[in-house]
């Protein structure tokens, strides 16, 4: 999915992993805020930002605490979605 290995939870995309970055699904209302964080970029599809999805560099996720931070955001978003 999105050129990476996708991980689903409850039938919804949670994250997509590549060697150099991980894509996380986040709440749409957090999108602009998290883009200000280091190592975070918007997912772009057909030349437009895909709101609610961000790439976080592997370097930014180098510690367990940082990875867990982003995974927690994605898990919280996933809990708000209906199961498929």
N, CA, C and O atoms as a Maestro MAE file, in Angstrom:
{
 s_m_m2io_version
 :::
 2.0.0
}

f_m_ct {
 s_m_title
 :::
 protein
 m_atom[336] {
  # First column is atom index #
  i_m_mmod_type
  r_m_x_coord
  r_m_y_coord
  r_m_z_coord
  i_m_residue_number
  s_m_chain_name
  s_m_pdb_residue_name
  s_m_pdb_atom_name
  i_m_atomic_number
  :::
  1 25 0.836 -1.184 0.000 1 A "UNK " " N  " 7
  2 3 0.000 0.000 0.000 1 A "UNK " " CA " 6
  3 2 0.878 1.244 0.000 1 A "UNK " " C  " 6
  4 15 1.835 1.335 0.770 1 A "UNK " " O  " 8
  5 25 0.560 2.181 -0.844 2 A "UNK " " N  " 7
  6 3 1.322 3.416 -0.941 2 A "UNK " " CA " 6
  7 2 2.806 3.128 -1.150 2 A "UNK " " C  " 6
  8 15 3.652 3.898 -0.696 2 A "UNK " " O  " 8
  9 25 3.131 2.038 -1.827 3 A "UNK " " N  " 7
  10 3 4.516 1.694 -2.092 3 A "UNK " " CA " 6
  11 2 5.265 1.139 -0.899 3 A "UNK " " C  " 6
  12 15 6.496 1.166 -0.872 3 A "UNK " " O  " 8
  13 25 4.541 0.637 0.086 4 A "UNK " " N  " 7
  14 3 5.177 0.092 1.277 4 A "UNK " " CA " 6
  15 2 4.405 -1.131 1.756 4 A "UNK " " C  " 6
  16 15 3.363 -1.482 1.201 4 A "UNK " " O  " 8
  17 25 4.926 -1.764 2.782 5 A "UNK " " N  " 7
  18 3 4.213 -2.877 3.398 5 A "UNK " " CA " 6
  19 2 3.202 -2.290 4.375 5 A "UNK " " C  " 6
  20 15 3.583 -1.635 5.346 5 A "UNK " " O  " 8
  21 25 1.930 -2.518 4.127 6 A "UNK " " N  " 7
  22 3 0.878 -1.940 4.954 6 A "UNK " " CA " 6
  23 2 0.506 -2.845 6.117 6 A "UNK " " C  " 6
  24 15 0.509 -4.070 6.003 6 A "UNK " " O  " 8
  25 25 0.189 -2.216 7.229 7 A "UNK " " N  " 7
  26 3 -0.282 -2.923 8.411 7 A "UNK " " CA " 6
  27 2 -1.688 -2.438 8.721 7 A "UNK " " C  " 6
  28 15 -1.935 -1.243 8.884 7 A "UNK " " O  " 8
  29 25 -2.592 -3.389 8.798 8 A "UNK " " N  " 7
  30 3 -4.003 -3.087 9.011 8 A "UNK " " CA " 6
  31 2 -4.405 -3.468 10.432 8 A "UNK " " C  " 6
  32 15 -3.848 -4.392 11.023 8 A "UNK " " O  " 8
  33 25 -5.369 -2.748 10.960 9 A "UNK " " N  " 7
  34 3 -5.958 -3.067 12.251 9 A "UNK " " CA " 6
  35 2 -7.454 -2.803 12.135 9 A "UNK " " C  " 6
  36 15 -7.873 -1.709 11.754 9 A "UNK " " O  " 8
  37 25 -8.252 -3.808 12.465 10 A "UNK " " N  " 7
  38 3 -9.708 -3.689 12.388 10 A "UNK " " CA " 6
  39 2 -10.175 -3.353 10.970 10 A "UNK " " C  " 6
  40 15 -11.221 -2.733 10.781 10 A "UNK " " O  " 8
  41 25 -9.378 -3.773 9.970 11 A "UNK " " N  " 7
  42 3 -9.743 -3.538 8.581 11 A "UNK " " CA " 6
  43 2 -9.359 -2.172 8.048 11 A "UNK " " C  " 6
  44 15 -9.701 -1.843 6.912 11 A "UNK " " O  " 8
  45 25 -8.661 -1.370 8.829 12 A "UNK " " N  " 7
  46 3 -8.233 -0.035 8.422 12 A "UNK " " CA " 6
  47 2 -6.710 0.035 8.388 12 A "UNK " " C  " 6
  48 15 -6.032 -0.607 9.190 12 A "UNK " " O  " 8
  49 25 -6.181 0.818 7.456 13 A "UNK " " N  " 7
  50 3 -4.739 1.003 7.375 13 A "UNK " " CA " 6
  51 2 -4.247 1.746 8.607 13 A "UNK " " C  " 6
  52 15 -4.764 2.809 8.953 13 A "UNK " " O  " 8
  53 25 -3.253 1.182 9.259 14 A "UNK " " N  " 7
  54 3 -2.652 1.783 10.454 14 A "UNK " " CA " 6
  55 2 -1.351 2.478 10.083 14 A "UNK " " C  " 6
  56 15 -1.127 3.635 10.439 14 A "UNK " " O  " 8
  57 25 -0.501 1.763 9.366 15 A "UNK " " N  " 7
  58 3 0.784 2.313 8.958 15 A "UNK " " CA " 6
  59 2 1.310 1.546 7.763 15 A "UNK " " C  " 6
  60 15 0.846 0.450 7.448 15 A "UNK " " O  " 8
  61 25 2.282 2.140 7.109 16 A "UNK " " N  " 7
  62 3 2.971 1.498 5.997 16 A "UNK " " CA " 6
  63 2 4.463 1.670 6.188 16 A "UNK " " C  " 6
  64 15 4.928 2.791 6.394 16 A "UNK " " O  " 8
  65 25 5.218 0.602 6.126 17 A "UNK " " N  " 7
  66 3 6.647 0.645 6.436 17 A "UNK " " CA " 6
  67 2 7.514 0.450 5.202 17 A "UNK " " C  " 6
  68 15 7.234 -0.397 4.354 17 A "UNK " " O  " 8
  69 25 8.554 1.235 5.118 18 A "UNK " " N  " 7
  70 3 9.638 1.111 4.146 18 A "UNK " " CA " 6
  71 2 10.930 1.261 4.934 18 A "UNK " " C  " 6
  72 15 10.914 1.686 6.089 18 A "UNK " " O  " 8
  73 25 12.033 0.919 4.318 19 A "UNK " " N  " 7
  74 3 13.316 0.997 5.016 19 A "UNK " " CA " 6
  75 2 13.636 2.423 5.468 19 A "UNK " " C  " 6
  76 15 14.161 2.620 6.564 19 A "UNK " " O  " 8
  77 25 13.325 3.406 4.642 20 A "UNK " " N  " 7
  78 3 13.726 4.779 4.933 20 A "UNK " " CA " 6
  79 2 12.687 5.609 5.683 20 A "UNK " " C  " 6
  80 15 12.997 6.686 6.193 20 A "UNK " " O  " 8
  81 25 11.451 5.104 5.749 21 A "UNK " " N  " 7
  82 3 10.398 5.891 6.417 21 A "UNK " " CA " 6
  83 2 9.205 5.000 6.730 21 A "UNK " " C  " 6
  84 15 9.061 3.898 6.202 21 A "UNK " " O  " 8
  85 25 8.359 5.519 7.605 22 A "UNK " " N  " 7
  86 3 7.101 4.849 7.930 22 A "UNK " " CA " 6
  87 2 5.983 5.847 7.701 22 A "UNK " " C  " 6
  88 15 6.084 7.009 8.095 22 A "UNK " " O  " 8
  89 25 4.921 5.391 7.063 23 A "UNK " " N  " 7
  90 3 3.742 6.221 6.875 23 A "UNK " " CA " 6
  91 2 2.750 5.874 7.974 23 A "UNK " " C  " 6
  92 15 2.452 4.701 8.202 23 A "UNK " " O  " 8
  93 25 2.239 6.897 8.655 24 A "UNK " " N  " 7
  94 3 1.245 6.697 9.702 24 A "UNK " " CA " 6
  95 2 -0.052 7.392 9.316 24 A "UNK " " C  " 6
  96 15 -0.045 8.475 8.731 24 A "UNK " " O  " 8
  97 25 -1.165 6.752 9.654 25 A "UNK " " N  " 7
  98 3 -2.470 7.381 9.497 25 A "UNK " " CA " 6
  99 2 -2.755 8.118 10.791 25 A "UNK " " C  " 6
  100 15 -2.709 7.533 11.873 25 A "UNK " " O  " 8
  101 25 -3.047 9.397 10.677 26 A "UNK " " N  " 7
  102 3 -3.240 10.255 11.846 26 A "UNK " " CA " 6
  103 2 -4.587 10.977 11.720 26 A "UNK " " C  " 6
  104 15 -5.181 10.982 10.642 26 A "UNK " " O  " 8
  105 25 -5.071 11.580 12.797 27 A "UNK " " N  " 7
  106 3 -6.295 12.374 12.684 27 A "UNK " " CA " 6
  107 2 -6.091 13.542 11.712 27 A "UNK " " C  " 6
  108 15 -5.073 14.232 11.760 27 A "UNK " " O  " 8
  109 25 -7.045 13.743 10.859 28 A "UNK " " N  " 7
  110 3 -6.953 14.817 9.863 28 A "UNK " " CA " 6
  111 2 -6.715 16.169 10.515 28 A "UNK " " C  " 6
  112 15 -5.986 16.998 9.971 28 A "UNK " " O  " 8
  113 25 -7.316 16.401 11.666 29 A "UNK " " N  " 7
  114 3 -7.171 17.701 12.328 29 A "UNK " " CA " 6
  115 2 -5.764 17.931 12.887 29 A "UNK " " C  " 6
  116 15 -5.421 19.063 13.228 29 A "UNK " " O  " 8
  117 25 -4.958 16.900 12.986 30 A "UNK " " N  " 7
  118 3 -3.569 17.029 13.462 30 A "UNK " " CA " 6
  119 2 -2.580 17.238 12.324 30 A "UNK " " C  " 6
  120 15 -1.410 17.532 12.570 30 A "UNK " " O  " 8
  121 25 -3.027 17.093 11.101 31 A "UNK " " N  " 7
  122 3 -2.130 17.047 9.948 31 A "UNK " " CA " 6
  123 2 -1.157 18.236 9.892 31 A "UNK " " C  " 6
  124 15 0.057 18.036 9.875 31 A "UNK " " O  " 8
  125 25 -1.670 19.441 9.865 32 A "UNK " " N  " 7
  126 3 -0.812 20.631 9.749 32 A "UNK " " CA " 6
  127 2 0.117 20.767 10.953 32 A "UNK " " C  " 6
  128 15 1.272 21.165 10.799 32 A "UNK " " O  " 8
  129 25 -0.363 20.449 12.121 33 A "UNK " " N  " 7
  130 3 0.443 20.552 13.341 33 A "UNK " " CA " 6
  131 2 1.655 19.620 13.294 33 A "UNK " " C  " 6
  132 15 2.770 20.045 13.597 33 A "UNK " " O  " 8
  133 25 1.451 18.362 12.922 34 A "UNK " " N  " 7
  134 3 2.558 17.399 12.956 34 A "UNK " " CA " 6
  135 2 3.565 17.633 11.833 34 A "UNK " " C  " 6
  136 15 4.705 17.180 11.929 34 A "UNK " " O  " 8
  137 25 3.164 18.330 10.774 35 A "UNK " " N  " 7
  138 3 4.104 18.621 9.696 35 A "UNK " " CA " 6
  139 2 5.214 19.567 10.155 35 A "UNK " " C  " 6
  140 15 6.239 19.681 9.483 35 A "UNK " " O  " 8
  141 25 5.027 20.237 11.275 36 A "UNK " " N  " 7
  142 3 6.053 21.132 11.832 36 A "UNK " " CA " 6
  143 2 7.127 20.366 12.597 36 A "UNK " " C  " 6
  144 15 8.168 20.928 12.938 36 A "UNK " " O  " 8
  145 25 6.877 19.084 12.868 37 A "UNK " " N  " 7
  146 3 7.837 18.288 13.624 37 A "UNK " " CA " 6
  147 2 8.968 17.815 12.712 37 A "UNK " " C  " 6
  148 15 8.742 17.544 11.533 37 A "UNK " " O  " 8
  149 25 10.201 17.713 13.261 38 A "UNK " " N  " 7
  150 3 11.326 17.272 12.440 38 A "UNK " " CA " 6
  151 2 11.124 15.857 11.905 38 A "UNK " " C  " 6
  152 15 10.622 14.980 12.609 38 A "UNK " " O  " 8
  153 25 11.515 15.650 10.665 39 A "UNK " " N  " 7
  154 3 11.451 14.324 10.062 39 A "UNK " " CA " 6
  155 2 10.081 13.900 9.582 39 A "UNK " " C  " 6
  156 15 9.887 12.742 9.214 39 A "UNK " " O  " 8
  157 25 9.122 14.822 9.579 40 A "UNK " " N  " 7
  158 3 7.752 14.506 9.179 40 A "UNK " " CA " 6
  159 2 7.422 15.259 7.889 40 A "UNK " " C  " 6
  160 15 7.639 16.467 7.789 40 A "UNK " " O  " 8
  161 25 6.893 14.528 6.907 41 A "UNK " " N  " 7
  162 3 6.454 15.139 5.661 41 A "UNK " " CA " 6
  163 2 5.074 14.598 5.300 41 A "UNK " " C  " 6
  164 15 4.660 13.533 5.758 41 A "UNK " " O  " 8
  165 25 4.388 15.352 4.478 42 A "UNK " " N  " 7
  166 3 3.063 14.934 4.030 42 A "UNK " " CA " 6
  167 2 3.184 13.812 3.013 42 A "UNK " " C  " 6
  168 15 4.133 13.781 2.229 42 A "UNK " " O  " 8
  169 25 2.244 12.905 3.020 43 A "UNK " " N  " 7
  170 3 2.113 11.927 1.945 43 A "UNK " " CA " 6
  171 2 1.468 12.669 0.786 43 A "UNK " " C  " 6
  172 15 0.447 13.334 0.962 43 A "UNK " " O  " 8
  173 25 2.054 12.559 -0.391 44 A "UNK " " N  " 7
  174 3 1.545 13.262 -1.568 44 A "UNK " " CA " 6
  175 2 1.096 12.230 -2.594 44 A "UNK " " C  " 6
  176 15 1.843 11.325 -2.964 44 A "UNK " " O  " 8
  177 25 -0.137 12.391 -3.038 45 A "UNK " " N  " 7
  178 3 -0.710 11.509 -4.056 45 A "UNK " " CA " 6
  179 2 -1.182 12.390 -5.217 45 A "UNK " " C  " 6
  180 15 -1.947 13.335 -5.026 45 A "UNK " " O  " 8
  181 25 -0.713 12.063 -6.406 46 A "UNK " " N  " 7
  182 3 -1.092 12.823 -7.612 46 A "UNK " " CA " 6
  183 2 -0.848 14.318 -7.442 46 A "UNK " " C  " 6
  184 15 -1.633 15.149 -7.899 46 A "UNK " " O  " 8
  185 25 0.259 14.642 -6.775 47 A "UNK " " N  " 7
  186 3 0.649 16.030 -6.615 47 A "UNK " " CA " 6
  187 2 -0.040 16.790 -5.501 47 A "UNK " " C  " 6
  188 15 0.198 17.986 -5.338 47 A "UNK " " O  " 8
  189 25 -0.892 16.124 -4.727 48 A "UNK " " N  " 7
  190 3 -1.614 16.801 -3.649 48 A "UNK " " CA " 6
  191 2 -1.368 16.092 -2.318 48 A "UNK " " C  " 6
  192 15 -1.262 14.867 -2.270 48 A "UNK " " O  " 8
  193 25 -1.276 16.882 -1.225 49 A "UNK " " N  " 7
  194 3 -1.103 16.253 0.087 49 A "UNK " " CA " 6
  195 2 -2.306 15.373 0.419 49 A "UNK " " C  " 6
  196 15 -3.452 15.754 0.180 49 A "UNK " " O  " 8
  197 25 -2.036 14.213 0.961 50 A "UNK " " N  " 7
  198 3 -3.063 13.266 1.368 50 A "UNK " " CA " 6
  199 2 -3.289 13.483 2.867 50 A "UNK " " C  " 6
  200 15 -2.631 12.863 3.702 50 A "UNK " " O  " 8
  201 25 -4.220 14.361 3.187 51 A "UNK " " N  " 7
  202 3 -4.450 14.780 4.570 51 A "UNK " " CA " 6
  203 2 -4.852 13.581 5.424 51 A "UNK " " C  " 6
  204 15 -5.734 12.802 5.063 51 A "UNK " " O  " 8
  205 25 -4.176 13.457 6.570 52 A "UNK " " N  " 7
  206 3 -4.436 12.347 7.475 52 A "UNK " " CA " 6
  207 2 -3.393 11.247 7.379 52 A "UNK " " C  " 6
  208 15 -3.485 10.237 8.077 52 A "UNK " " O  " 8
  209 25 -2.405 11.438 6.519 53 A "UNK " " N  " 7
  210 3 -1.308 10.480 6.366 53 A "UNK " " CA " 6
  211 2 -0.003 11.254 6.312 53 A "UNK " " C  " 6
  212 15 0.109 12.239 5.582 53 A "UNK " " O  " 8
  213 25 0.987 10.815 7.083 54 A "UNK " " N  " 7
  214 3 2.296 11.459 7.074 54 A "UNK " " CA " 6
  215 2 3.397 10.414 6.985 54 A "UNK " " C  " 6
  216 15 3.226 9.269 7.403 54 A "UNK " " O  " 8
  217 25 4.531 10.832 6.432 55 A "UNK " " N  " 7
  218 3 5.739 10.020 6.434 55 A "UNK " " CA " 6
  219 2 6.622 10.515 7.584 55 A "UNK " " C  " 6
  220 15 6.774 11.719 7.788 55 A "UNK " " O  " 8
  221 25 7.188 9.590 8.315 56 A "UNK " " N  " 7
  222 3 8.137 9.909 9.373 56 A "UNK " " CA " 6
  223 2 9.416 9.142 9.045 56 A "UNK " " C  " 6
  224 15 9.383 7.929 8.840 56 A "UNK " " O  " 8
  225 25 10.539 9.854 8.995 57 A "UNK " " N  " 7
  226 3 11.788 9.218 8.608 57 A "UNK " " CA " 6
  227 2 12.223 8.166 9.623 57 A "UNK " " C  " 6
  228 15 11.920 8.262 10.812 57 A "UNK " " O  " 8
  229 25 12.935 7.167 9.128 58 A "UNK " " N  " 7
  230 3 13.469 6.118 9.998 58 A "UNK " " CA " 6
  231 2 14.391 6.718 11.048 58 A "UNK " " C  " 6
  232 15 14.421 6.252 12.187 58 A "UNK " " O  " 8
  233 25 15.136 7.739 10.678 59 A "UNK " " N  " 7
  234 3 16.029 8.421 11.625 59 A "UNK " " CA " 6
  235 2 15.238 9.021 12.790 59 A "UNK " " C  " 6
  236 15 15.671 8.950 13.940 59 A "UNK " " O  " 8
  237 25 14.093 9.605 12.492 60 A "UNK " " N  " 7
  238 3 13.239 10.189 13.530 60 A "UNK " " CA " 6
  239 2 12.671 9.108 14.444 60 A "UNK " " C  " 6
  240 15 12.416 9.357 15.623 60 A "UNK " " O  " 8
  241 25 12.474 7.920 13.905 61 A "UNK " " N  " 7
  242 3 11.884 6.806 14.668 61 A "UNK " " CA " 6
  243 2 12.946 5.888 15.278 61 A "UNK " " C  " 6
  244 15 12.643 4.756 15.655 61 A "UNK " " O  " 8
  245 25 14.172 6.363 15.377 62 A "UNK " " N  " 7
  246 3 15.297 5.514 15.786 62 A "UNK " " CA " 6
  247 2 15.191 4.975 17.211 62 A "UNK " " C  " 6
  248 15 15.799 3.953 17.528 62 A "UNK " " O  " 8
  249 25 14.429 5.646 18.071 63 A "UNK " " N  " 7
  250 3 14.285 5.132 19.437 63 A "UNK " " CA " 6
  251 2 12.905 4.508 19.600 63 A "UNK " " C  " 6
  252 15 11.955 4.868 18.904 63 A "UNK " " O  " 8
  253 25 12.818 3.585 20.514 64 A "UNK " " N  " 7
  254 3 11.537 2.934 20.780 64 A "UNK " " CA " 6
  255 2 10.493 3.944 21.236 64 A "UNK " " C  " 6
  256 15 9.321 3.847 20.870 64 A "UNK " " O  " 8
  257 25 10.923 4.913 22.035 65 A "UNK " " N  " 7
  258 3 9.988 5.934 22.530 65 A "UNK " " CA " 6
  259 2 9.402 6.756 21.389 65 A "UNK " " C  " 6
  260 15 8.204 7.037 21.390 65 A "UNK " " O  " 8
  261 25 10.225 7.149 20.413 66 A "UNK " " N  " 7
  262 3 9.727 7.942 19.281 66 A "UNK " " CA " 6
  263 2 8.798 7.108 18.403 66 A "UNK " " C  " 6
  264 15 7.761 7.599 17.957 66 A "UNK " " O  " 8
  265 25 9.161 5.856 18.154 67 A "UNK " " N  " 7
  266 3 8.284 4.995 17.370 67 A "UNK " " CA " 6
  267 2 6.946 4.813 18.090 67 A "UNK " " C  " 6
  268 15 5.886 4.899 17.470 67 A "UNK " " O  " 8
  269 25 7.000 4.564 19.384 68 A "UNK " " N  " 7
  270 3 5.772 4.373 20.160 68 A "UNK " " CA " 6
  271 2 4.908 5.625 20.179 68 A "UNK " " C  " 6
  272 15 3.681 5.531 20.216 68 A "UNK " " O  " 8
  273 25 5.533 6.792 20.154 69 A "UNK " " N  " 7
  274 3 4.783 8.055 20.088 69 A "UNK " " CA " 6
  275 2 3.914 8.079 18.826 69 A "UNK " " C  " 6
  276 15 2.713 8.338 18.894 69 A "UNK " " O  " 8
  277 25 4.534 7.808 17.679 70 A "UNK " " N  " 7
  278 3 3.803 7.851 16.419 70 A "UNK " " CA " 6
  279 2 2.807 6.711 16.295 70 A "UNK " " C  " 6
  280 15 1.705 6.895 15.778 70 A "UNK " " O  " 8
  281 25 3.191 5.543 16.766 71 A "UNK " " N  " 7
  282 3 2.267 4.413 16.738 71 A "UNK " " CA " 6
  283 2 1.052 4.703 17.617 71 A "UNK " " C  " 6
  284 15 -0.068 4.336 17.259 71 A "UNK " " O  " 8
  285 25 1.254 5.348 18.743 72 A "UNK " " N  " 7
  286 3 0.134 5.713 19.617 72 A "UNK " " CA " 6
  287 2 -0.857 6.644 18.936 72 A "UNK " " C  " 6
  288 15 -2.069 6.498 19.094 72 A "UNK " " O  " 8
  289 25 -0.335 7.605 18.175 73 A "UNK " " N  " 7
  290 3 -1.218 8.512 17.423 73 A "UNK " " CA " 6
  291 2 -2.026 7.720 16.401 73 A "UNK " " C  " 6
  292 15 -3.233 7.919 16.265 73 A "UNK " " O  " 8
  293 25 -1.358 6.826 15.688 74 A "UNK " " N  " 7
  294 3 -2.040 6.011 14.671 74 A "UNK " " CA " 6
  295 2 -3.068 5.076 15.307 74 A "UNK " " C  " 6
  296 15 -4.156 4.889 14.763 74 A "UNK " " O  " 8
  297 25 -2.729 4.491 16.448 75 A "UNK " " N  " 7
  298 3 -3.683 3.599 17.137 75 A "UNK " " CA " 6
  299 2 -4.907 4.362 17.623 75 A "UNK " " C  " 6
  300 15 -6.028 3.859 17.543 75 A "UNK " " O  " 8
  301 25 -4.699 5.573 18.128 76 A "UNK " " N  " 7
  302 3 -5.830 6.393 18.576 76 A "UNK " " CA " 6
  303 2 -6.739 6.739 17.404 76 A "UNK " " C  " 6
  304 15 -7.963 6.709 17.533 76 A "UNK " " O  " 8
  305 25 -6.140 7.069 16.256 77 A "UNK " " N  " 7
  306 3 -6.935 7.352 15.062 77 A "UNK " " CA " 6
  307 2 -7.706 6.114 14.633 77 A "UNK " " C  " 6
  308 15 -8.888 6.199 14.300 77 A "UNK " " O  " 8
  309 25 -7.050 4.979 14.639 78 A "UNK " " N  " 7
  310 3 -7.683 3.732 14.236 78 A "UNK " " CA " 6
  311 2 -8.888 3.412 15.120 78 A "UNK " " C  " 6
  312 15 -9.906 2.924 14.630 78 A "UNK " " O  " 8
  313 25 -8.776 3.683 16.406 79 A "UNK " " N  " 7
  314 3 -9.881 3.404 17.338 79 A "UNK " " CA " 6
  315 2 -11.106 4.268 17.037 79 A "UNK " " C  " 6
  316 15 -12.224 3.909 17.405 79 A "UNK " " O  " 8
  317 25 -10.902 5.395 16.374 80 A "UNK " " N  " 7
  318 3 -12.023 6.295 16.042 80 A "UNK " " CA " 6
  319 2 -12.737 5.880 14.749 80 A "UNK " " C  " 6
  320 15 -13.823 6.378 14.452 80 A "UNK " " O  " 8
  321 25 -12.134 4.980 13.992 81 A "UNK " " N  " 7
  322 3 -12.727 4.547 12.715 81 A "UNK " " CA " 6
  323 2 -13.609 3.327 12.909 81 A "UNK " " C  " 6
  324 15 -13.350 2.509 13.792 81 A "UNK " " O  " 8
  325 25 -14.633 3.196 12.105 82 A "UNK " " N  " 7
  326 3 -15.448 1.976 12.192 82 A "UNK " " CA " 6
  327 2 -14.650 0.774 11.684 82 A "UNK " " C  " 6
  328 15 -13.896 0.887 10.718 82 A "UNK " " O  " 8
  329 25 -14.817 -0.351 12.325 83 A "UNK " " N  " 7
  330 3 -14.171 -1.581 11.861 83 A "UNK " " CA " 6
  331 2 -14.784 -1.985 10.523 83 A "UNK " " C  " 6
  332 15 -15.973 -1.778 10.281 83 A "UNK " " O  " 8
  333 25 -13.963 -2.558 9.671 84 A "UNK " " N  " 7
  334 3 -14.456 -2.980 8.354 84 A "UNK " " CA " 6
  335 2 -14.474 -4.483 8.280 84 A "UNK " " C  " 6
  336 15 -14.856 -5.046 7.254 84 A "UNK " " O  " 8
  :::
 }
 m_bond[335] {
  # First column is bond index #
  i_m_from
  i_m_to
  i_m_order
  :::
  1 1 2 1
  2 2 3 1
  3 3 4 2
  4 3 5 1
  5 5 6 1
  6 6 7 1
  7 7 8 2
  8 7 9 1
  9 9 10 1
  10 10 11 1
  11 11 12 2
  12 11 13 1
  13 13 14 1
  14 14 15 1
  15 15 16 2
  16 15 17 1
  17 17 18 1
  18 18 19 1
  19 19 20 2
  20 19 21 1
  21 21 22 1
  22 22 23 1
  23 23 24 2
  24 23 25 1
  25 25 26 1
  26 26 27 1
  27 27 28 2
  28 27 29 1
  29 29 30 1
  30 30 31 1
  31 31 32 2
  32 31 33 1
  33 33 34 1
  34 34 35 1
  35 35 36 2
  36 35 37 1
  37 37 38 1
  38 38 39 1
  39 39 40 2
  40 39 41 1
  41 41 42 1
  42 42 43 1
  43 43 44 2
  44 43 45 1
  45 45 46 1
  46 46 47 1
  47 47 48 2
  48 47 49 1
  49 49 50 1
  50 50 51 1
  51 51 52 2
  52 51 53 1
  53 53 54 1
  54 54 55 1
  55 55 56 2
  56 55 57 1
  57 57 58 1
  58 58 59 1
  59 59 60 2
  60 59 61 1
  61 61 62 1
  62 62 63 1
  63 63 64 2
  64 63 65 1
  65 65 66 1
  66 66 67 1
  67 67 68 2
  68 67 69 1
  69 69 70 1
  70 70 71 1
  71 71 72 2
  72 71 73 1
  73 73 74 1
  74 74 75 1
  75 75 76 2
  76 75 77 1
  77 77 78 1
  78 78 79 1
  79 79 80 2
  80 79 81 1
  81 81 82 1
  82 82 83 1
  83 83 84 2
  84 83 85 1
  85 85 86 1
  86 86 87 1
  87 87 88 2
  88 87 89 1
  89 89 90 1
  90 90 91 1
  91 91 92 2
  92 91 93 1
  93 93 94 1
  94 94 95 1
  95 95 96 2
  96 95 97 1
  97 97 98 1
  98 98 99 1
  99 99 100 2
  100 99 101 1
  101 101 102 1
  102 102 103 1
  103 103 104 2
  104 103 105 1
  105 105 106 1
  106 106 107 1
  107 107 108 2
  108 107 109 1
  109 109 110 1
  110 110 111 1
  111 111 112 2
  112 111 113 1
  113 113 114 1
  114 114 115 1
  115 115 116 2
  116 115 117 1
  117 117 118 1
  118 118 119 1
  119 119 120 2
  120 119 121 1
  121 121 122 1
  122 122 123 1
  123 123 124 2
  124 123 125 1
  125 125 126 1
  126 126 127 1
  127 127 128 2
  128 127 129 1
  129 129 130 1
  130 130 131 1
  131 131 132 2
  132 131 133 1
  133 133 134 1
  134 134 135 1
  135 135 136 2
  136 135 137 1
  137 137 138 1
  138 138 139 1
  139 139 140 2
  140 139 141 1
  141 141 142 1
  142 142 143 1
  143 143 144 2
  144 143 145 1
  145 145 146 1
  146 146 147 1
  147 147 148 2
  148 147 149 1
  149 149 150 1
  150 150 151 1
  151 151 152 2
  152 151 153 1
  153 153 154 1
  154 154 155 1
  155 155 156 2
  156 155 157 1
  157 157 158 1
  158 158 159 1
  159 159 160 2
  160 159 161 1
  161 161 162 1
  162 162 163 1
  163 163 164 2
  164 163 165 1
  165 165 166 1
  166 166 167 1
  167 167 168 2
  168 167 169 1
  169 169 170 1
  170 170 171 1
  171 171 172 2
  172 171 173 1
  173 173 174 1
  174 174 175 1
  175 175 176 2
  176 175 177 1
  177 177 178 1
  178 178 179 1
  179 179 180 2
  180 179 181 1
  181 181 182 1
  182 182 183 1
  183 183 184 2
  184 183 185 1
  185 185 186 1
  186 186 187 1
  187 187 188 2
  188 187 189 1
  189 189 190 1
  190 190 191 1
  191 191 192 2
  192 191 193 1
  193 193 194 1
  194 194 195 1
  195 195 196 2
  196 195 197 1
  197 197 198 1
  198 198 199 1
  199 199 200 2
  200 199 201 1
  201 201 202 1
  202 202 203 1
  203 203 204 2
  204 203 205 1
  205 205 206 1
  206 206 207 1
  207 207 208 2
  208 207 209 1
  209 209 210 1
  210 210 211 1
  211 211 212 2
  212 211 213 1
  213 213 214 1
  214 214 215 1
  215 215 216 2
  216 215 217 1
  217 217 218 1
  218 218 219 1
  219 219 220 2
  220 219 221 1
  221 221 222 1
  222 222 223 1
  223 223 224 2
  224 223 225 1
  225 225 226 1
  226 226 227 1
  227 227 228 2
  228 227 229 1
  229 229 230 1
  230 230 231 1
  231 231 232 2
  232 231 233 1
  233 233 234 1
  234 234 235 1
  235 235 236 2
  236 235 237 1
  237 237 238 1
  238 238 239 1
  239 239 240 2
  240 239 241 1
  241 241 242 1
  242 242 243 1
  243 243 244 2
  244 243 245 1
  245 245 246 1
  246 246 247 1
  247 247 248 2
  248 247 249 1
  249 249 250 1
  250 250 251 1
  251 251 252 2
  252 251 253 1
  253 253 254 1
  254 254 255 1
  255 255 256 2
  256 255 257 1
  257 257 258 1
  258 258 259 1
  259 259 260 2
  260 259 261 1
  261 261 262 1
  262 262 263 1
  263 263 264 2
  264 263 265 1
  265 265 266 1
  266 266 267 1
  267 267 268 2
  268 267 269 1
  269 269 270 1
  270 270 271 1
  271 271 272 2
  272 271 273 1
  273 273 274 1
  274 274 275 1
  275 275 276 2
  276 275 277 1
  277 277 278 1
  278 278 279 1
  279 279 280 2
  280 279 281 1
  281 281 282 1
  282 282 283 1
  283 283 284 2
  284 283 285 1
  285 285 286 1
  286 286 287 1
  287 287 288 2
  288 287 289 1
  289 289 290 1
  290 290 291 1
  291 291 292 2
  292 291 293 1
  293 293 294 1
  294 294 295 1
  295 295 296 2
  296 295 297 1
  297 297 298 1
  298 298 299 1
  299 299 300 2
  300 299 301 1
  301 301 302 1
  302 302 303 1
  303 303 304 2
  304 303 305 1
  305 305 306 1
  306 306 307 1
  307 307 308 2
  308 307 309 1
  309 309 310 1
  310 310 311 1
  311 311 312 2
  312 311 313 1
  313 313 314 1
  314 314 315 1
  315 315 316 2
  316 315 317 1
  317 317 318 1
  318 318 319 1
  319 319 320 2
  320 319 321 1
  321 321 322 1
  322 322 323 1
  323 323 324 2
  324 323 325 1
  325 325 326 1
  326 326 327 1
  327 327 328 2
  328 327 329 1
  329 329 330 1
  330 330 331 1
  331 331 332 2
  332 331 333 1
  333 333 334 1
  334 334 335 1
  335 335 336 2
  :::
 }
}
